[in-house]
Amino acid sequence: MEMSAAVFRKVHEPLTIEQVEVDKPRGREVLVRTVATGVCHSDLHVVDGLGRFPLDRPFVLGHEGAGIVEAVGADVTAVRVGDHVVACLSGFCGTCPQCLSGHPNVCTGGIVARPEDATPRLSQGGKPFRTFAAIGSYAEYMLLHENSLVRIEPDIPLDRAALVGCGVLTGVGAALRSAGLQAGQTAAVFGCGGVGLSIVQGARIGGARQIIAVDQFDSKLEMAMGVGATHTVNSTQDDPVKAVRALTKDLGVDHAFEAVGVAQLCRQAIECLAVRGTATIVGVLPPDATIEFPWMAIRPECKVQTSRMGSNQFRTDIPNYLEFYRQGRLDLDSMISRRGQLDDINDAFRAMKAGEVARTVLMFN
């Protein structure tokens, strides 16, 4: 079956909308008709040539998708035709030591792919295509392993639900799961894009008494205030470390989060910690990045840790976070700055770079 998809072919060049063949689901595979997909910074990293992404052949980008199950393979048990689902790039094998110990977000087994000599899931002119993060949501259909999906209630709008597949799951989970933020503690969030705004919301849901948002764009700081930040710092006008320390009466914050993937911001997050504070690096840094900081600039017994996808157990976390949305405790509506269609993908990247949006969501008919 042919479908339209946004295809990455070369670093620093726009994605092209092309016709791609998608195969029928086999075994534990699920064919999903895409309804909505968020435009995430990780996809832009690929276009800009950052990260450890193999670029030896074209592939379909996108990984923050939601849709409706169209067909299932013979061995699928998790979903049925007609189910509303959210895709998650934390696909898991279910049998490796990390999965069995309750940490499927760092699965070491990986989703089972088709054999190299089998018909590819996606192809064009007989040549196979990759899908980013085993999802490829910038397309009219997604052909996925069932362990990359979770069923959700059909009354949840799929454009909102799509956000929870990556950015919201990562940010809220970074605060509530990775950092273990407790009620009454303080937090600083460096970077207020989609993930950073979700960290702000996670800190608010967790009961933080002070949430300081740091960014270089006033528009993003306004968004942060709208979803729960108590204070803001424009890093182009004030030294973030000095500002955070001043706002906390020089105590520093219990939790600092870096949500962009910039080494300088990681250093600033570490330097604004309180005694026994924790810095959680959520952003994806370049492979050769190094983080250096003066030893005497940090308080005693501080910790620095990374967070992958909010330490999620997405089969339970995504429905839980969507229930927060239903209850009015998690604001997904204001997270969507723009909506567009597949043809708008390159302008969505431009708007992201310019700091104009928290999230653009692409909608499919």
C-alpha positions as CSV (number, residue, x, y, z in Angstrom):
1,M,0.0,0.0,0.0
2,E,1.3,3.5,-0.9
3,M,1.3,6.4,1.5
4,S,2.7,9.9,1.8
5,A,5.6,10.3,4.1
6,A,8.2,13.0,5.0
7,V,11.5,11.5,4.0
8,F,15.0,12.5,5.3
9,R,17.7,12.1,2.6
10,K,20.5,14.5,3.4
11,V,21.8,16.5,6.4
12,H,20.8,20.2,6.4
13,E,18.3,19.7,3.6
14,P,14.5,19.9,3.9
15,L,12.5,16.8,4.2
16,T,10.7,15.8,1.0
17,I,7.1,14.5,0.8
18,E,7.2,11.2,-1.1
19,Q,5.2,8.1,-1.8
20,V,6.4,5.1,0.2
21,E,5.2,1.5,0.2
22,V,4.1,0.1,3.6
23,D,3.7,-3.7,4.0
24,K,1.0,-5.6,5.8
25,P,1.5,-6.3,9.5
26,R,3.1,-9.7,10.3
27,G,3.5,-11.5,13.6
28,R,3.4,-9.0,16.4
29,E,3.2,-5.9,14.1
30,V,0.4,-3.4,14.1
31,L,-0.6,-1.1,11.2
32,V,-1.8,2.3,12.6
33,R,-3.5,5.0,10.6
34,T,-1.7,8.2,11.8
35,V,-4.1,10.9,13.0
36,A,-1.6,13.3,14.7
37,T,2.1,13.6,15.2
38,G,4.1,16.1,17.3
39,V,7.2,17.7,15.8
40,C,10.0,17.0,18.3
41,H,13.5,18.4,18.6
42,S,15.0,14.9,18.3
43,D,13.8,14.8,14.6
44,L,15.5,18.2,14.0
45,H,18.7,16.7,15.5
46,V,18.7,14.2,12.6
47,V,18.2,16.9,10.0
48,D,21.1,18.9,11.6
49,G,23.4,15.9,11.6
50,L,23.6,15.7,15.4
51,G,23.5,12.5,17.5
52,R,24.3,8.9,16.8
53,F,21.8,8.4,14.0
54,P,22.7,6.2,11.0
55,L,22.4,8.2,7.8
56,D,23.4,5.7,5.2
57,R,20.0,5.5,3.6
58,P,16.7,7.5,3.5
59,F,14.3,7.1,6.3
60,V,10.9,8.4,7.5
61,L,11.3,10.7,10.5
62,G,8.8,11.4,13.3
63,H,8.2,9.5,16.6
64,E,5.5,11.4,18.5
65,G,2.4,9.8,16.9
66,A,-1.1,8.8,17.7
67,G,-3.7,7.1,15.6
68,I,-6.2,4.3,15.1
69,V,-5.3,0.6,14.5
70,E,-6.1,-0.5,11.0
71,A,-4.8,-4.0,11.0
72,V,-2.8,-6.4,13.2
73,G,-0.5,-9.4,12.7
74,A,-1.6,-12.9,13.7
75,D,0.3,-12.8,17.1
76,V,-0.8,-9.4,18.4
77,T,-2.5,-9.4,21.8
78,A,-2.0,-5.8,23.1
79,V,-4.5,-4.0,20.7
80,R,-7.3,-4.6,18.3
81,V,-8.5,-3.1,15.1
82,G,-10.2,0.2,15.8
83,D,-8.3,0.9,19.0
84,H,-7.0,4.4,19.6
85,V,-3.2,4.2,20.3
86,V,-0.2,6.3,21.1
87,A,3.2,5.2,19.8
88,C,6.3,5.5,22.1
89,L,9.9,5.3,21.1
90,S,10.6,3.4,24.3
91,G,9.7,0.2,22.6
92,F,10.7,-2.8,24.7
93,C,11.5,-6.5,24.3
94,G,10.1,-7.6,27.7
95,T,12.7,-10.2,28.4
96,C,16.0,-8.4,29.0
97,P,17.3,-7.7,32.5
98,Q,16.3,-4.1,32.4
99,C,12.7,-4.9,31.3
100,L,12.4,-7.7,33.9
101,S,13.6,-5.3,36.6
102,G,11.0,-2.7,35.8
103,H,13.0,-0.4,33.6
104,P,11.7,-0.9,30.0
105,N,12.8,2.6,29.1
106,V,16.4,1.4,29.0
107,C,15.6,-1.9,27.3
108,T,18.8,-3.6,26.1
109,G,17.0,-6.2,24.0
110,G,15.4,-3.9,21.5
111,I,12.3,-4.3,19.3
112,V,12.5,-7.4,17.1
113,A,13.0,-6.2,13.5
114,R,12.3,-8.2,10.3
115,P,15.2,-10.3,9.0
116,E,17.4,-8.6,6.5
117,D,16.3,-11.0,3.7
118,A,12.5,-10.4,4.5
119,T,10.3,-7.9,2.8
120,P,10.9,-4.6,4.5
121,R,8.2,-2.8,6.5
122,L,8.7,0.3,4.4
123,S,10.2,0.6,0.9
124,Q,10.4,2.6,-2.3
125,G,11.1,1.1,-5.6
126,G,12.0,-2.2,-3.8
127,K,14.6,-0.5,-1.7
128,P,14.1,-0.5,2.1
129,F,13.4,2.6,4.2
130,R,14.3,3.0,7.9
131,T,11.9,4.6,10.4
132,F,13.2,6.9,13.1
133,A,13.0,5.2,16.5
134,A,11.2,2.3,14.9
135,I,8.1,4.5,14.5
136,G,8.2,7.0,11.6
137,S,5.2,9.1,12.4
138,Y,5.6,11.7,9.6
139,A,3.6,9.4,7.4
140,E,0.0,8.5,6.8
141,Y,0.5,5.0,8.4
142,M,2.9,3.6,11.0
143,L,3.8,-0.1,10.9
144,L,5.0,-0.9,14.4
145,H,5.8,-3.7,16.8
146,E,3.0,-3.9,19.4
147,N,5.5,-3.2,22.2
148,S,5.8,0.3,20.8
149,L,2.1,1.0,21.4
150,V,-0.3,1.6,24.2
151,R,-4.1,1.7,23.9
152,I,-5.9,4.8,25.2
153,E,-9.5,5.8,25.8
154,P,-11.2,6.9,22.6
155,D,-12.5,10.2,24.1
156,I,-9.0,11.6,24.4
157,P,-8.2,13.9,21.5
158,L,-5.5,12.3,19.5
159,D,-3.6,15.5,18.8
160,R,-3.2,16.0,22.6
161,A,-2.5,12.3,23.1
162,A,0.4,12.3,20.6
163,L,2.4,14.7,22.8
164,V,2.4,12.2,25.6
165,G,4.2,9.7,23.4
166,C,7.5,11.6,23.8
167,G,7.8,15.2,25.0
168,V,5.3,15.1,27.8
169,L,6.3,11.6,28.9
170,T,9.9,12.6,29.0
171,G,9.4,15.9,30.9
172,V,6.7,14.9,33.4
173,G,8.6,11.7,34.0
174,A,11.9,13.5,34.5
175,A,10.4,15.3,37.4
176,L,8.2,12.6,39.0
177,R,10.2,9.5,38.1
178,S,13.8,10.3,37.3
179,A,14.3,13.0,39.9
180,G,11.8,11.8,42.4
181,L,10.8,15.4,43.2
182,Q,8.9,15.6,46.4
183,A,6.2,18.1,47.6
184,G,7.6,21.3,49.0
185,Q,11.0,21.1,47.1
186,T,12.3,23.6,44.7
187,A,13.2,23.3,41.0
188,A,14.8,25.1,38.1
189,V,14.2,24.2,34.5
190,F,16.7,25.2,31.9
191,G,15.0,25.4,28.5
192,C,11.3,25.8,28.0
193,G,10.5,24.0,24.8
194,G,8.0,21.1,24.8
195,V,10.1,18.9,27.1
196,G,11.0,21.8,29.5
197,L,7.4,22.9,29.8
198,S,6.5,19.3,30.6
199,I,9.1,19.3,33.3
200,V,7.5,22.4,34.7
201,Q,4.2,20.7,34.8
202,G,5.6,17.6,36.4
203,A,7.2,19.7,39.1
204,R,3.9,21.4,39.7
205,I,2.0,18.1,39.8
206,G,4.6,16.8,42.2
207,G,4.0,19.8,44.6
208,A,7.1,21.9,44.1
209,R,6.8,25.1,46.0
210,Q,9.1,27.1,43.7
211,I,9.6,26.4,40.0
212,I,12.1,28.7,38.2
213,A,11.9,28.6,34.4
214,V,15.1,29.7,32.4
215,D,15.1,30.4,28.7
216,Q,16.3,33.0,26.2
217,F,12.9,33.6,24.7
218,D,10.3,35.7,26.6
219,S,7.5,33.9,24.7
220,K,8.6,30.6,26.2
221,L,8.9,32.0,29.6
222,E,5.3,33.2,29.3
223,M,4.3,29.7,28.4
224,A,6.1,28.4,31.4
225,M,4.3,30.8,33.7
226,G,1.0,29.6,32.2
227,V,1.7,25.9,33.0
228,G,3.0,26.3,36.5
229,A,6.3,28.2,36.8
230,T,6.5,30.6,39.8
231,H,9.5,32.6,38.5
232,T,11.3,33.2,35.2
233,V,14.8,34.1,34.2
234,N,15.7,35.4,30.7
235,S,19.2,34.0,30.2
236,T,20.1,36.8,27.7
237,Q,19.5,39.4,30.3
238,D,20.7,37.8,33.6
239,D,23.3,35.3,34.6
240,P,21.1,32.2,35.3
241,V,23.1,30.8,38.2
242,K,23.2,34.1,40.0
243,A,19.5,34.7,39.3
244,V,18.4,31.3,40.5
245,R,20.5,31.7,43.7
246,A,19.1,35.1,44.3
247,L,15.5,33.8,43.9
248,T,16.3,31.0,46.4
249,K,18.0,33.4,48.9
250,D,21.3,31.7,48.0
251,L,20.2,28.3,49.0
252,G,20.0,26.9,45.5
253,V,17.4,24.5,44.2
254,D,16.7,20.9,45.2
255,H,16.3,19.9,41.6
256,A,17.7,21.4,38.4
257,F,16.8,20.1,35.0
258,E,18.6,20.7,31.6
259,A,16.1,20.2,28.8
260,V,17.9,21.4,25.7
261,G,21.1,19.4,25.2
262,V,23.7,22.1,25.6
263,A,26.8,21.6,27.8
264,Q,26.8,25.1,29.1
265,L,23.2,24.8,30.4
266,C,24.2,21.5,32.1
267,R,27.0,23.3,33.9
268,Q,24.6,26.1,34.9
269,A,22.1,23.6,36.2
270,I,24.8,21.9,38.3
271,E,26.1,25.2,39.7
272,C,22.6,26.4,41.0
273,L,22.0,23.3,43.1
274,A,21.3,23.4,46.9
275,V,23.1,21.2,49.3
276,R,22.3,17.5,48.4
277,G,20.6,18.8,45.3
278,T,20.2,16.8,42.1
279,A,20.8,17.9,38.5
280,T,18.9,15.8,35.9
281,I,20.2,16.1,32.3
282,V,17.2,15.4,30.1
283,G,18.4,17.0,26.8
284,V,20.3,15.1,24.2
285,L,23.9,16.4,23.9
286,P,26.2,15.9,20.9
287,P,28.2,12.6,21.2
288,D,31.5,14.5,21.7
289,A,30.1,17.0,24.3
290,T,31.9,17.4,27.6
291,I,30.6,19.0,30.8
292,E,33.1,20.9,33.0
293,F,32.5,22.8,36.1
294,P,34.6,24.2,39.0
295,W,34.6,21.8,41.9
296,M,34.1,24.5,44.5
297,A,31.1,25.9,42.6
298,I,28.8,23.1,43.7
299,R,27.3,22.4,47.2
300,P,28.1,19.3,49.2
301,E,26.6,15.9,48.3
302,C,25.1,17.0,45.0
303,K,24.2,14.5,42.3
304,V,24.3,14.6,38.5
305,Q,22.2,12.1,36.6
306,T,20.7,11.6,33.2
307,S,17.1,10.7,32.3
308,R,16.0,8.7,29.3
309,M,12.4,9.3,28.3
310,G,11.4,10.2,31.8
311,S,12.3,6.8,33.3
312,N,9.0,5.7,31.9
313,Q,6.9,2.6,32.1
314,F,4.8,3.9,29.2
315,R,2.1,1.2,29.2
316,T,1.0,2.6,32.5
317,D,2.4,6.1,32.5
318,I,0.8,7.3,29.3
319,P,-2.8,6.4,30.4
320,N,-2.0,7.9,33.8
321,Y,-0.8,11.2,32.4
322,L,-3.8,11.3,30.1
323,E,-6.0,10.9,33.1
324,F,-4.2,13.9,34.6
325,Y,-5.2,15.8,31.4
326,R,-8.8,14.6,31.8
327,Q,-8.8,15.9,35.4
328,G,-7.4,19.3,34.4
329,R,-4.1,18.6,36.2
330,L,-1.9,18.4,33.1
331,D,-2.3,21.1,30.5
332,L,-1.9,19.6,27.0
333,D,-4.1,22.2,25.2
334,S,-1.7,25.1,25.6
335,M,1.3,22.9,24.7
336,I,0.1,22.9,21.1
337,S,1.2,26.2,19.6
338,R,0.4,25.4,16.0
339,R,-1.3,22.7,13.9
340,G,-0.5,21.9,10.3
341,Q,-0.4,19.2,7.8
342,L,2.4,16.9,6.5
343,D,3.5,19.5,4.0
344,D,4.2,22.0,6.8
345,I,7.0,19.8,8.4
346,N,9.9,22.0,7.3
347,D,8.2,25.2,8.5
348,A,7.6,23.4,11.8
349,F,11.3,22.9,12.1
350,R,12.0,26.5,11.3
351,A,9.5,27.7,13.9
352,M,11.1,25.4,16.5
353,K,14.5,26.8,15.8
354,A,13.2,30.3,16.1
355,G,11.6,29.6,19.5
356,E,8.1,30.4,18.2
357,V,6.4,27.3,19.4
358,A,6.2,24.8,22.3
359,R,5.0,22.1,19.9
360,T,3.6,22.0,16.4
361,V,1.2,19.1,15.7
362,L,0.7,17.8,12.2
363,M,-2.8,16.5,11.5
364,F,-3.8,13.8,9.0
365,N,-7.2,13.5,7.3
